[in-house]
Amino acid sequence: MKIKVKGYFNFKEAFRNLGISEIEMAGGTVIGLFDDLFDRFGEEVTDLIYDSRTNRVRGDIRILLNGRHIVHLPKGLDTELKEGDEVALFPPVAGG
């Protein structure tokens, strides 16, 4: 199945300035998609997604699946992906 991944700001740079990537997967979950991204794009993506102190997905990034924030989905990061799904990744945003 093909999943569209959109990376914004730092994520876009980590995705070699592609911004949007179509990932071919045999199946899986959002968290499984991250493993695929690490294999394709390396440590820079790992550092953007995972907190090195806790080995958990960073709480300050925004992950949207088909426009819905992952925290609002019943299975969260364990949500099964389907053909044509779109995952958007946003780094921490601050302002003042």
N, CA, C and O atoms as CSV, one atom per row, in Angstrom:
chain,resi,resn,atom,element,x,y,z
A,1,MET,N,N,0.852,-1.179,0.000
A,1,MET,CA,C,0.000,0.000,0.000
A,1,MET,C,C,0.890,1.230,0.000
A,1,MET,O,O,2.026,1.188,0.472
A,2,LYS,N,N,0.369,2.320,-0.529
A,2,LYS,CA,C,1.116,3.576,-0.563
A,2,LYS,C,C,0.528,4.532,0.463
A,2,LYS,O,O,-0.686,4.706,0.560
A,3,ILE,N,N,1.425,5.147,1.227
A,3,ILE,CA,C,1.076,6.150,2.230
A,3,ILE,C,C,1.778,7.442,1.837
A,3,ILE,O,O,2.956,7.425,1.479
A,4,LYS,N,N,1.071,8.550,1.901
A,4,LYS,CA,C,1.681,9.845,1.621
A,4,LYS,C,C,2.129,10.459,2.949
A,4,LYS,O,O,1.349,10.550,3.897
A,5,VAL,N,N,3.385,10.874,3.002
A,5,VAL,CA,C,3.932,11.493,4.206
A,5,VAL,C,C,4.339,12.915,3.852
A,5,VAL,O,O,5.118,13.136,2.925
A,6,LYS,N,N,3.807,13.875,4.595
A,6,LYS,CA,C,4.153,15.282,4.394
A,6,LYS,C,C,4.970,15.743,5.593
A,6,LYS,O,O,4.540,15.606,6.738
A,7,GLY,N,N,6.131,16.282,5.325
A,7,GLY,CA,C,6.976,16.819,6.384
A,7,GLY,C,C,7.057,18.325,6.258
A,7,GLY,O,O,7.254,18.853,5.164
A,8,TYR,N,N,6.907,19.006,7.356
A,8,TYR,CA,C,6.952,20.464,7.364
A,8,TYR,C,C,8.158,20.949,8.158
A,8,TYR,O,O,8.562,20.326,9.140
A,9,PHE,N,N,8.727,22.070,7.719
A,9,PHE,CA,C,9.854,22.728,8.371
A,9,PHE,C,C,11.017,21.752,8.532
A,9,PHE,O,O,11.551,21.283,7.526
A,10,ASN,N,N,11.430,21.427,9.759
A,10,ASN,CA,C,12.582,20.546,9.980
A,10,ASN,C,C,12.372,19.179,9.342
A,10,ASN,O,O,13.318,18.572,8.839
A,11,PHE,N,N,11.146,18.699,9.362
A,11,PHE,CA,C,10.872,17.397,8.758
A,11,PHE,C,C,11.104,17.443,7.250
A,11,PHE,O,O,11.617,16.487,6.669
A,12,LYS,N,N,10.731,18.541,6.623
A,12,LYS,CA,C,10.947,18.669,5.181
A,12,LYS,C,C,12.432,18.562,4.867
A,12,LYS,O,O,12.824,17.885,3.917
A,13,GLU,N,N,13.261,19.235,5.671
A,13,GLU,CA,C,14.708,19.161,5.477
A,13,GLU,C,C,15.205,17.733,5.673
A,13,GLU,O,O,16.035,17.248,4.904
A,14,ALA,N,N,14.700,17.066,6.698
A,14,ALA,CA,C,15.116,15.687,6.978
A,14,ALA,C,C,14.691,14.740,5.856
A,14,ALA,O,O,15.334,13.715,5.629
A,15,PHE,N,N,13.614,15.080,5.158
A,15,PHE,CA,C,13.153,14.263,4.031
A,15,PHE,C,C,13.830,14.709,2.737
A,15,PHE,O,O,13.277,14.542,1.650
A,16,ARG,N,N,15.025,15.276,2.862
A,16,ARG,CA,C,15.834,15.720,1.723
A,16,ARG,C,C,15.106,16.753,0.878
A,16,ARG,O,O,15.174,16.747,-0.352
A,17,ASN,N,N,14.404,17.645,1.580
A,17,ASN,CA,C,13.664,18.748,0.961
A,17,ASN,C,C,12.581,18.296,-0.010
A,17,ASN,O,O,12.154,19.062,-0.873
A,18,LEU,N,N,12.143,17.060,0.131
A,18,LEU,CA,C,11.053,16.585,-0.718
A,18,LEU,C,C,9.708,17.103,-0.232
A,18,LEU,O,O,8.799,17.341,-1.027
A,19,GLY,N,N,9.588,17.278,1.096
A,19,GLY,CA,C,8.327,17.757,1.654
A,19,GLY,C,C,7.262,16.678,1.678
A,19,GLY,O,O,6.656,16.413,2.716
A,20,ILE,N,N,7.038,16.059,0.532
A,20,ILE,CA,C,6.050,14.984,0.443
A,20,ILE,C,C,6.767,13.741,-0.074
A,20,ILE,O,O,7.549,13.801,-1.023
A,21,SER,N,N,6.484,12.634,0.564
A,21,SER,CA,C,7.070,11.368,0.148
A,21,SER,C,C,5.976,10.325,0.088
A,21,SER,O,O,5.149,10.238,0.996
A,22,GLU,N,N,5.962,9.541,-0.955
A,22,GLU,CA,C,5.063,8.392,-0.983
A,22,GLU,C,C,5.867,7.188,-0.543
A,22,GLU,O,O,6.904,6.863,-1.120
A,23,ILE,N,N,5.368,6.536,0.489
A,23,ILE,CA,C,6.049,5.388,1.065
A,23,ILE,C,C,5.253,4.138,0.713
A,23,ILE,O,O,4.047,4.069,0.948
A,24,GLU,N,N,5.931,3.170,0.157
A,24,GLU,CA,C,5.307,1.876,-0.138
A,24,GLU,C,C,5.529,0.987,1.079
A,24,GLU,O,O,6.665,0.740,1.483
A,25,MET,N,N,4.427,0.507,1.661
A,25,MET,CA,C,4.500,-0.353,2.846
A,25,MET,C,C,3.671,-1.607,2.601
A,25,MET,O,O,2.713,-1.599,1.827
A,26,ALA,N,N,4.060,-2.681,3.275
A,26,ALA,CA,C,3.289,-3.921,3.180
A,26,ALA,C,C,2.043,-3.846,4.056
A,26,ALA,O,O,1.125,-4.651,3.900
A,27,GLY,N,N,2.008,-2.910,4.953
A,27,GLY,CA,C,0.925,-2.760,5.921
A,27,GLY,C,C,1.534,-2.269,7.212
A,27,GLY,O,O,2.758,-2.216,7.339
A,28,GLY,N,N,0.719,-1.915,8.154
A,28,GLY,CA,C,1.271,-1.506,9.427
A,28,GLY,C,C,0.547,-0.349,10.059
A,28,GLY,O,O,-0.559,0.024,9.666
A,29,THR,N,N,1.207,0.208,11.054
A,29,THR,CA,C,0.645,1.262,11.885
A,29,THR,C,C,1.432,2.551,11.705
A,29,THR,O,O,2.435,2.590,10.992
A,30,VAL,N,N,0.963,3.599,12.361
A,30,VAL,CA,C,1.676,4.881,12.324
A,30,VAL,C,C,3.079,4.696,12.889
A,30,VAL,O,O,4.049,5.167,12.295
A,31,ILE,N,N,3.201,4.021,14.022
A,31,ILE,CA,C,4.522,3.823,14.632
A,31,ILE,C,C,5.409,2.989,13.707
A,31,ILE,O,O,6.619,3.211,13.653
A,32,GLY,N,N,4.827,2.036,12.982
A,32,GLY,CA,C,5.586,1.250,12.012
A,32,GLY,C,C,6.074,2.094,10.846
A,32,GLY,O,O,7.152,1.851,10.303
A,33,LEU,N,N,5.279,3.083,10.466
A,33,LEU,CA,C,5.686,4.012,9.416
A,33,LEU,C,C,6.956,4.741,9.828
A,33,LEU,O,O,7.837,4.971,9.000
A,34,PHE,N,N,7.057,5.106,11.103
A,34,PHE,CA,C,8.252,5.806,11.575
A,34,PHE,C,C,9.498,4.953,11.365
A,34,PHE,O,O,10.540,5.472,10.966
A,35,ASP,N,N,9.404,3.650,11.629
A,35,ASP,CA,C,10.546,2.758,11.394
A,35,ASP,C,C,10.964,2.800,9.932
A,35,ASP,O,O,12.154,2.813,9.619
A,36,ASP,N,N,9.987,2.820,9.046
A,36,ASP,CA,C,10.277,2.888,7.619
A,36,ASP,C,C,10.963,4.211,7.276
A,36,ASP,O,O,11.901,4.236,6.478
A,37,LEU,N,N,10.499,5.305,7.873
A,37,LEU,CA,C,11.115,6.611,7.625
A,37,LEU,C,C,12.558,6.639,8.102
A,37,LEU,O,O,13.417,7.227,7.444
A,38,PHE,N,N,12.837,6.003,9.250
A,38,PHE,CA,C,14.210,5.958,9.760
A,38,PHE,C,C,15.108,5.225,8.772
A,38,PHE,O,O,16.227,5.659,8.499
A,39,ASP,N,N,14.611,4.107,8.237
A,39,ASP,CA,C,15.401,3.330,7.277
A,39,ASP,C,C,15.687,4.140,6.019
A,39,ASP,O,O,16.775,4.037,5.450
A,40,ARG,N,N,14.731,4.935,5.583
A,40,ARG,CA,C,14.892,5.705,4.346
A,40,ARG,C,C,15.714,6.975,4.526
A,40,ARG,O,O,16.533,7.316,3.673
A,41,PHE,N,N,15.493,7.677,5.641
A,41,PHE,CA,C,16.075,9.009,5.779
A,41,PHE,C,C,17.093,9.146,6.901
A,41,PHE,O,O,17.742,10.186,7.008
A,42,GLY,N,N,17.253,8.133,7.736
A,42,GLY,CA,C,18.331,8.121,8.707
A,42,GLY,C,C,18.059,8.780,10.042
A,42,GLY,O,O,16.924,9.075,10.416
A,43,GLU,N,N,19.164,8.995,10.742
A,43,GLU,CA,C,19.146,9.429,12.132
A,43,GLU,C,C,18.485,10.790,12.341
A,43,GLU,O,O,17.882,11.027,13.387
A,44,GLU,N,N,18.589,11.670,11.377
A,44,GLU,CA,C,17.985,12.995,11.535
A,44,GLU,C,C,16.478,12.888,11.774
A,44,GLU,O,O,15.920,13.623,12.589
A,45,VAL,N,N,15.828,11.979,11.067
A,45,VAL,CA,C,14.393,11.765,11.262
A,45,VAL,C,C,14.141,11.153,12.639
A,45,VAL,O,O,13.200,11.536,13.334
A,46,THR,N,N,14.987,10.203,13.027
A,46,THR,CA,C,14.868,9.582,14.350
A,46,THR,C,C,14.902,10.642,15.436
A,46,THR,O,O,14.072,10.631,16.346
A,47,ASP,N,N,15.863,11.563,15.345
A,47,ASP,CA,C,16.015,12.612,16.359
A,47,ASP,C,C,14.821,13.561,16.392
A,47,ASP,O,O,14.487,14.092,17.451
A,48,LEU,N,N,14.180,13.780,15.258
A,48,LEU,CA,C,13.016,14.664,15.224
A,48,LEU,C,C,11.781,14.010,15.827
A,48,LEU,O,O,10.926,14.697,16.386
A,49,ILE,N,N,11.679,12.688,15.719
A,49,ILE,CA,C,10.478,11.992,16.178
A,49,ILE,C,C,10.610,11.468,17.602
A,49,ILE,O,O,9.664,11.552,18.385
A,50,TYR,N,N,11.777,10.928,17.941
A,50,TYR,CA,C,11.946,10.307,19.260
A,50,TYR,C,C,12.746,11.179,20.210
A,50,TYR,O,O,13.701,11.843,19.809
A,51,ASP,N,N,12.342,11.169,21.478
A,51,ASP,CA,C,13.089,11.811,22.557
A,51,ASP,C,C,14.187,10.835,22.969
A,51,ASP,O,O,13.890,9.727,23.416
A,52,SER,N,N,15.442,11.228,22.825
A,52,SER,CA,C,16.559,10.319,23.089
A,52,SER,C,C,16.651,9.904,24.556
A,52,SER,O,O,17.223,8.859,24.865
A,53,ARG,N,N,16.100,10.702,25.455
A,53,ARG,CA,C,16.158,10.355,26.887
A,53,ARG,C,C,15.143,9.287,27.257
A,53,ARG,O,O,15.406,8.461,28.132
A,54,THR,N,N,13.989,9.291,26.606
A,54,THR,CA,C,12.921,8.367,26.991
A,54,THR,C,C,12.656,7.277,25.950
A,54,THR,O,O,11.958,6.303,26.234
A,55,ASN,N,N,13.211,7.440,24.746
A,55,ASN,CA,C,12.945,6.526,23.625
A,55,ASN,C,C,11.461,6.453,23.286
A,55,ASN,O,O,10.983,5.431,22.794
A,56,ARG,N,N,10.738,7.523,23.544
A,56,ARG,CA,C,9.322,7.625,23.186
A,56,ARG,C,C,9.155,8.723,22.148
A,56,ARG,O,O,10.013,9.591,21.981
A,57,VAL,N,N,8.030,8.658,21.459
A,57,VAL,CA,C,7.730,9.712,20.488
A,57,VAL,C,C,7.621,11.031,21.238
A,57,VAL,O,O,6.954,11.121,22.268
A,58,ARG,N,N,8.276,12.036,20.714
A,58,ARG,CA,C,8.288,13.351,21.364
A,58,ARG,C,C,6.865,13.902,21.484
A,58,ARG,O,O,6.070,13.810,20.549
A,59,GLY,N,N,6.567,14.462,22.624
A,59,GLY,CA,C,5.242,15.017,22.858
A,59,GLY,C,C,5.021,16.369,22.212
A,59,GLY,O,O,3.887,16.841,22.124
A,60,ASP,N,N,6.106,17.001,21.755
A,60,ASP,CA,C,5.975,18.351,21.206
A,60,ASP,C,C,5.859,18.377,19.680
A,60,ASP,O,O,5.755,19.454,19.093
A,61,ILE,N,N,5.874,17.221,19.036
A,61,ILE,CA,C,5.638,17.219,17.589
A,61,ILE,C,C,4.159,16.945,17.334
A,61,ILE,O,O,3.471,16.363,18.172
A,62,ARG,N,N,3.689,17.365,16.189
A,62,ARG,CA,C,2.293,17.156,15.820
A,62,ARG,C,C,2.240,16.124,14.700
A,62,ARG,O,O,2.894,16.260,13.666
A,63,ILE,N,N,1.448,15.098,14.937
A,63,ILE,CA,C,1.283,14.019,13.969
A,63,ILE,C,C,-0.190,13.980,13.588
A,63,ILE,O,O,-1.054,13.762,14.438
A,64,LEU,N,N,-0.470,14.190,12.313
A,64,LEU,CA,C,-1.851,14.151,11.836
A,64,LEU,C,C,-2.016,12.999,10.859
A,64,LEU,O,O,-1.185,12.799,9.973
A,65,LEU,N,N,-3.083,12.251,11.024
A,65,LEU,CA,C,-3.436,11.185,10.092
A,65,LEU,C,C,-4.721,11.610,9.399
A,65,LEU,O,O,-5.775,11.710,10.027
A,66,ASN,N,N,-4.623,11.856,8.116
A,66,ASN,CA,C,-5.770,12.327,7.325
A,66,ASN,C,C,-6.425,13.553,7.960
A,66,ASN,O,O,-7.650,13.674,7.989
A,67,GLY,N,N,-5.583,14.462,8.468
A,67,GLY,CA,C,-6.064,15.719,9.027
A,67,GLY,C,C,-6.486,15.673,10.485
A,67,GLY,O,O,-6.848,16.703,11.054
A,68,ARG,N,N,-6.446,14.499,11.100
A,68,ARG,CA,C,-6.831,14.376,12.520
A,68,ARG,C,C,-5.591,14.141,13.369
A,68,ARG,O,O,-4.758,13.293,13.050
A,69,HIS,N,N,-5.479,14.904,14.459
A,69,HIS,CA,C,-4.343,14.733,15.364
A,69,HIS,C,C,-4.370,13.325,15.937
A,69,HIS,O,O,-5.426,12.816,16.312
A,70,ILE,N,N,-3.217,12.711,16.001
A,70,ILE,CA,C,-3.098,11.316,16.416
A,70,ILE,C,C,-3.643,11.075,17.827
A,70,ILE,O,O,-4.122,9.980,18.120
A,71,VAL,N,N,-3.578,12.083,18.704
A,71,VAL,CA,C,-4.075,11.892,20.081
A,71,VAL,C,C,-5.592,11.741,20.115
A,71,VAL,O,O,-6.145,11.261,21.104
A,72,HIS,N,N,-6.264,12.146,19.046
A,72,HIS,CA,C,-7.723,12.042,18.999
A,72,HIS,C,C,-8.210,10.751,18.338
A,72,HIS,O,O,-9.413,10.547,18.179
A,73,LEU,N,N,-7.283,9.893,17.960
A,73,LEU,CA,C,-7.649,8.611,17.365
A,73,LEU,C,C,-7.631,7.538,18.447
A,73,LEU,O,O,-6.719,7.522,19.274
A,74,PRO,N,N,-8.611,6.644,18.463
A,74,PRO,CA,C,-8.726,5.654,19.543
A,74,PRO,C,C,-7.463,4.836,19.789
A,74,PRO,O,O,-7.141,4.529,20.937
A,75,LYS,N,N,-6.747,4.481,18.727
A,75,LYS,CA,C,-5.547,3.653,18.904
A,75,LYS,C,C,-4.256,4.457,18.835
A,75,LYS,O,O,-3.169,3.884,18.912
A,76,GLY,N,N,-4.359,5.770,18.692
A,76,GLY,CA,C,-3.170,6.619,18.674
A,76,GLY,C,C,-2.139,6.159,17.656
A,76,GLY,O,O,-2.455,5.963,16.483
A,77,LEU,N,N,-0.893,5.987,18.117
A,77,LEU,CA,C,0.198,5.585,17.235
A,77,LEU,C,C,0.048,4.160,16.714
A,77,LEU,O,O,0.714,3.775,15.753
A,78,ASP,N,N,-0.816,3.384,17.339
A,78,ASP,CA,C,-1.062,2.005,16.902
A,78,ASP,C,C,-2.195,1.915,15.877
A,78,ASP,O,O,-2.646,0.819,15.546
A,79,THR,N,N,-2.653,3.058,15.378
A,79,THR,CA,C,-3.697,3.087,14.357
A,79,THR,C,C,-3.184,2.430,13.080
A,79,THR,O,O,-2.100,2.753,12.595
A,80,GLU,N,N,-3.969,1.510,12.548
A,80,GLU,CA,C,-3.620,0.833,11.291
A,80,GLU,C,C,-3.727,1.815,10.126
A,80,GLU,O,O,-4.680,2.589,10.036
A,81,LEU,N,N,-2.749,1.771,9.248
A,81,LEU,CA,C,-2.766,2.602,8.052
A,81,LEU,C,C,-3.438,1.854,6.910
A,81,LEU,O,O,-3.416,0.625,6.844
A,82,LYS,N,N,-4.040,2.637,6.009
A,82,LYS,CA,C,-4.711,2.075,4.842
A,82,LYS,C,C,-4.160,2.741,3.581
A,82,LYS,O,O,-3.573,3.821,3.635
A,83,GLU,N,N,-4.361,2.085,2.470
A,83,GLU,CA,C,-3.951,2.624,1.172
A,83,GLU,C,C,-4.447,4.058,1.022
A,83,GLU,O,O,-5.625,4.343,1.235
A,84,GLY,N,N,-3.526,4.965,0.650
A,84,GLY,CA,C,-3.893,6.347,0.394
A,84,GLY,C,C,-3.927,7.255,1.608
A,84,GLY,O,O,-4.183,8.451,1.473
A,85,ASP,N,N,-3.672,6.710,2.804
A,85,ASP,CA,C,-3.646,7.566,3.995
A,85,ASP,C,C,-2.566,8.626,3.856
A,85,ASP,O,O,-1.584,8.446,3.136
A,86,GLU,N,N,-2.767,9.741,4.563
A,86,GLU,CA,C,-1.808,10.837,4.551
A,86,GLU,C,C,-1.407,11.155,5.979
A,86,GLU,O,O,-2.252,11.433,6.831
A,87,VAL,N,N,-0.104,11.112,6.229
A,87,VAL,CA,C,0.439,11.429,7.547
A,87,VAL,C,C,1.231,12.724,7.412
A,87,VAL,O,O,2.109,12.836,6.556
A,88,ALA,N,N,0.920,13.700,8.260
A,88,ALA,CA,C,1.633,14.978,8.261
A,88,ALA,C,C,2.392,15.111,9.574
A,88,ALA,O,O,1.864,14.807,10.644
A,89,LEU,N,N,3.636,15.568,9.481
A,89,LEU,CA,C,4.498,15.723,10.650
A,89,LEU,C,C,4.933,17.179,10.776
A,89,LEU,O,O,5.475,17.765,9.839
A,90,PHE,N,N,4.685,17.748,11.949
A,90,PHE,CA,C,5.048,19.131,12.236
A,90,PHE,C,C,5.985,19.165,13.437
A,90,PHE,O,O,5.707,18.513,14.443
A,91,PRO,N,N,7.086,19.907,13.357
A,91,PRO,CA,C,7.967,20.045,14.514
A,91,PRO,C,C,7.328,20.960,15.555
A,91,PRO,O,O,6.276,21.549,15.304
A,92,PRO,N,N,7.962,21.080,16.727
A,92,PRO,CA,C,7.434,22.000,17.741
A,92,PRO,C,C,7.336,23.417,17.178
A,92,PRO,O,O,8.204,23.863,16.428
A,93,VAL,N,N,6.277,24.104,17.548
A,93,VAL,CA,C,6.068,25.478,17.103
A,93,VAL,C,C,5.937,26.357,18.335
A,93,VAL,O,O,5.213,26.030,19.275
A,94,ALA,N,N,6.641,27.469,18.317
A,94,ALA,CA,C,6.563,28.408,19.435
A,94,ALA,C,C,6.458,29.818,18.871
A,94,ALA,O,O,6.830,30.072,17.725
A,95,GLY,N,N,5.975,30.681,19.650
A,95,GLY,CA,C,5.853,32.060,19.200
A,95,GLY,C,C,5.619,32.981,20.377
A,95,GLY,O,O,5.500,32.548,21.523
A,96,GLY,N,N,5.559,34.198,20.078
A,96,GLY,CA,C,5.342,35.108,21.185
A,96,GLY,C,C,4.994,36.478,20.699
A,96,GLY,O,O,4.775,37.382,21.505
